Amino acid sequence: MSTTICQVMGFIVSSLGVAGCIVSTAMDMWSTQDLYDNPVTAVFQYQGLWRSCVRQSSGFTECRPYFTILGLPAMFQAVRALMIVGIVLGILGLLVCIFALKCIRIGSMEDSAKANMTLTSGIMFIVAGLCAITGVSVFANMLVTNFWMSTANMYQGMQNVQNRYTFGSALFVGWVAGGLALVGGILMCLACRGLIPEESRYKAVSYNASGRNISYRTGPYKVGSGYEPEMKTRKGAGYEEAARSEDGRRSYPSKYDYV
């Protein structure tokens, strides 16, 4: 039961993480204009991974996509690539995880196969979470660097005042989503240990009899089980020839015949 709960919880948490990565990548507020020095403005600017937008005080918003790829900074393109790789790995991990759930039976799939699929999906979720966290962190580092460069230029008395950008809501969504995907992947890897069947090894032990299996019968006759050595011939009328009984068995004379 604990393995099933761990697996289901990992699937739910990972699903939320992958959904958050998709939402974060599609959001336009990766960087927003800093209004610390100018809280009252007629134009508010914010940027995302795919387009930049301008919102006016009247409520009208105009967005313009980036029409170039090579003209964008290399780090900006790296952030795009990391987020896309994280989303693709997360979606593939969800597909694998659905078939690996212990509560779902598909044909005659064994627990060992489900364990391998659970481990695979867990590794995919972990890598997807790391890609999302890395991409968001790289973009945040770019914002911090540009922010302090713009601040230094403003304090130096330069006439051209540049707009400073700070963290947008998409960054926090990306961090949380990456953390959820990472935790979900860890839960799936822990659930894999409970799905591995326990292998019981039994060692074959052979028992050898220490002596001959001899059975005894009460009475004057001694009956053997076939392992007795042949009786030595002795002088006497009883040993010249053994009489055969009606059922075909060989009978031996009694001890009174030797007197």
For each residue, the residues with C-beta under 8 A, 3 or more apart:
1: 4 5
2: 5 6 194
3: 6 7 102 191 194 195
4: 1 7 8 102 103
5: 1 2 8 9
6: 2 3 9 10 187 190 191 194
7: 3 4 10 11 100 101 102 118 187 188 191 195
8: 4 5 11 12 101 103
9: 5 6 12 13 184 187
10: 6 7 13 14 97 122 125 184 185 186 187 188 190 191
11: 7 8 14 15 94 97 98 101 184 188
12: 8 9 15 16 184
13: 9 10 16 17 180 181 183 184 187
14: 10 11 17 18 90 93 94 97 121 125 180 181 184 185 187 188
15: 11 12 18 19 94 184
16: 12 13 19 20 177 180 184
17: 13 14 20 21 90 125 128 129 132 177 178 179 180 181 182 183 184
18: 14 15 21 22 87 90 91 93 94 125 128 177 181
19: 15 16 22 23 177
20: 16 17 23 24 173 174 176 177 178 180 181
21: 17 18 24 25 83 86 87 90 128 132 174 177 178 181
22: 18 19 25 26 87
23: 19 20 26 27 173 177
24: 20 21 27 83 132 136 170 171 173 174 177
25: 21 22 49 83 84 87 174
26: 22 23 50
27: 23 24 30 48 168 169 170 173
28: 46 47 48 50 51 52 53 63 170
29: 32 46 48 168 169 170
30: 27 46 47 48 49 139 168 170 171
31: 46 47 139 143 165 166 167 168
32: 29 44 45 46 165 166 167 168 169
33: 41 44 45 46 163 164 165 166
34: 37 147 163 164 165 166
35: 38 39 41 44
36: 39 164
37: 34
38: 35 41
39: 35 36
40:
41: 33 35 38 44 57
42: 56 57
43: 54 55 56 57
44: 32 33 35 41 54 55 56
45: 32 33 52 53 54 55 163
46: 28 29 30 31 32 33 52 53 55 168
47: 28 30 31 51 52 53 165 168
48: 27 28 29 30 51 52 53 168 170
49: 25 30 76 79 80 83
50: 26 28 65 66
51: 28 47 48 63 64 65 66
52: 28 45 46 47 48 63 64 66
53: 28 45 46 47 48 61 62 63 64
54: 43 44 45 61 62 63
55: 43 44 45 46 59 60 61 62
56: 42 43 44 59 60 61 62
57: 41 42 43
58:
59: 55 56
60: 55 56
61: 53 54 55 56
62: 53 54 55 56
63: 28 51 52 53 54
64: 51 52 53
65: 50 51
66: 50 51 52 69 72
67:
68: 71 72
69: 66 72 77
70:
71: 68
72: 66 68 69 76 77
73: 76 77 142
74: 77 78
75: 78 79 138 139 142
76: 49 72 73 79 80 139 142
77: 69 72 73 74 80 81
78: 74 75 81 82 135 138
79: 49 75 76 82 83 135 136 138 139
80: 49 76 77 83 84 135
81: 77 78 84 85
82: 78 79 85 86 131 132 134 135 138
83: 21 24 25 49 79 80 86 87 131 132 135 174
84: 25 80 81 87 88
85: 81 82 88 89 128 131
86: 21 82 83 89 90 127 128 129 130 131 132 135 178 181
87: 18 21 22 25 83 84 90 91 128
88: 84 85 91 92
89: 85 86 92 93 124 125 127 128 131
90: 14 17 18 21 86 87 93 94 124 125 128 181
91: 18 87 88 94 95
92: 88 89 95 96 124
93: 14 18 89 90 96 97 120 121 122 124 125 128 185
94: 11 14 15 18 90 91 97 98 121
95: 91 92 98 99
96: 92 93 99 100 117 120 121 124
97: 10 11 14 93 94 100 101 117 118 121 125 188
98: 11 94 95 101 104
99: 95 96 104 106 109 117
100: 7 96 97 114 117 118 120 121
101: 7 8 11 97 98 104 114
102: 3 4 7 111 114 195
103: 4 8
104: 98 99 101
105: 109
106: 99 109
107:
108:
109: 99 105 106 113 114
110: 113 114 197
111: 102 114 115 195 196 197
112: 115 116 195 196 197
113: 109 110 116 117
114: 100 101 102 109 110 111 117 118 195
115: 111 112 118 119 192 195 196
116: 112 113 119 120 192
117: 96 97 99 100 113 114 120 121
118: 7 97 100 114 115 121 122 188 189 191 192 195
119: 115 116 122 123 188 189 192
120: 93 96 100 116 117 123 124
121: 14 93 94 96 97 100 117 118 124 125 185 188
122: 10 93 118 119 125 126 184 185 186 187 188 189 191 192
123: 119 120 126 127 185 189
124: 89 90 92 93 96 120 121 127 128 185
125: 10 14 17 18 89 90 93 97 121 122 128 129 181 182 184 185 188
126: 122 123 129 130 181 182 185 186 189
127: 86 89 123 124 130 131 185
128: 17 18 21 85 86 87 89 90 93 124 125 131 132 178 181 185
129: 17 86 125 126 132 133 177 178 179 180 181 182 183 184 185
130: 86 126 127 133 134 178 182
131: 82 83 85 86 89 127 128 134 135 178
132: 17 21 24 82 83 86 128 129 135 136 174 177 178 181
133: 129 130 136 137 174 175 178 179 182
134: 82 130 131 137 138
135: 78 79 80 82 83 86 131 132 138 139 174
136: 24 79 132 133 139 140 171 174 175 178
137: 133 134 140 141 175
138: 75 78 79 82 134 135 141 142
139: 30 31 75 76 79 135 136 142 143 171
140: 136 137 143 144 167 171
141: 137 138 144 145
142: 73 75 76 138 139 145 146
143: 31 139 140 146 147 165 166 167
144: 140 141 147 148
145: 141 142 148 149
146: 142 143 149 150 164 165
147: 34 143 144 150 151 164 165 166
148: 144 145 151 152
149: 145 146 152 153
150: 146 147 153 154 162 163 164
151: 147 148 154 155 164
152: 148 149 155 156
153: 149 150 156 158 160 162
154: 150 151 158 161 162
155: 151 152
156: 152 153
157:
158: 153 154 161
159:
160: 153
161: 154 158
162: 150 153 154
163: 33 34 45 150
164: 33 34 36 146 147 150 151
165: 31 32 33 34 47 143 146 147
166: 31 32 33 34 143 147
167: 31 32 140 143 171 172
168: 27 29 30 31 32 46 47 48 171
169: 27 29 32 172 173
170: 24 27 28 29 30 48 173 174
171: 24 30 136 139 140 167 168 174 175
172: 167 169 175 176
173: 20 23 24 27 169 170 176 177
174: 20 21 24 25 83 132 133 135 136 170 171 177 178
175: 133 136 137 171 172 178 179
176: 20 172 173 179 180
177: 16 17 18 19 20 21 23 24 129 132 173 174 180 181
178: 17 20 21 86 128 129 130 131 132 133 136 174 175 181 182
179: 17 129 133 175 176 182 183
180: 13 14 16 17 20 129 176 177 183 184
181: 13 14 17 18 20 21 86 90 125 126 128 129 132 177 178 184 185
182: 17 125 126 129 130 133 178 179 185 186
183: 13 17 129 179 180 186 187
184: 9 10 11 12 13 14 15 16 17 122 125 129 180 181 187 188
185: 10 14 93 121 122 123 124 125 126 127 128 129 181 182 188 189
186: 10 122 126 182 183 189 190
187: 6 7 9 10 13 14 122 183 184 190 191
188: 7 10 11 14 97 118 119 121 122 125 184 185 191 192
189: 118 119 122 123 126 185 186 192 193
190: 6 10 186 187 193 194
191: 3 6 7 10 118 122 187 188 194 195
192: 115 116 118 119 122 188 189 195 196
193: 189 190 196
194: 2 3 6 190 191
195: 3 7 102 111 112 114 115 118 191 192
196: 111 112 115 192 193
197: 110 111 112
198:
199:
200:
201:
202:
203:
204:
205:
206:
207:
208:
209: 212 213
210:
211: 214
212: 209 225 227
213: 209 225 227
214: 211 224 225 227 228
215: 223 225
216: 222 223
217: 221 222 223
218:
219:
220: 254 255
221: 217 252 254
222: 216 217
223: 215 216 217
224: 214 227 228
225: 212 213 214 215 228
226:
227: 212 213 214 224
228: 214 224 225
229:
230:
231: 239 252
232:
233: 239
234: 239 258
235: 239
236: 239 240 257 258
237: 240 257
238: 253 257 258
239: 231 233 234 235 236 253
240: 236 237
241:
242: 250 251 252 253
243: 251 253
244: 248 249 250 251
245: 248 249 250 251
246:
247:
248: 244 245
249: 244 245
250: 242 244 245
251: 242 243 244 245
252: 221 231 242
253: 238 239 242 243 257 258
254: 220 221 257
255: 220 258
256: 259
257: 236 237 238 253 254
258: 234 236 238 253 255
259: 256
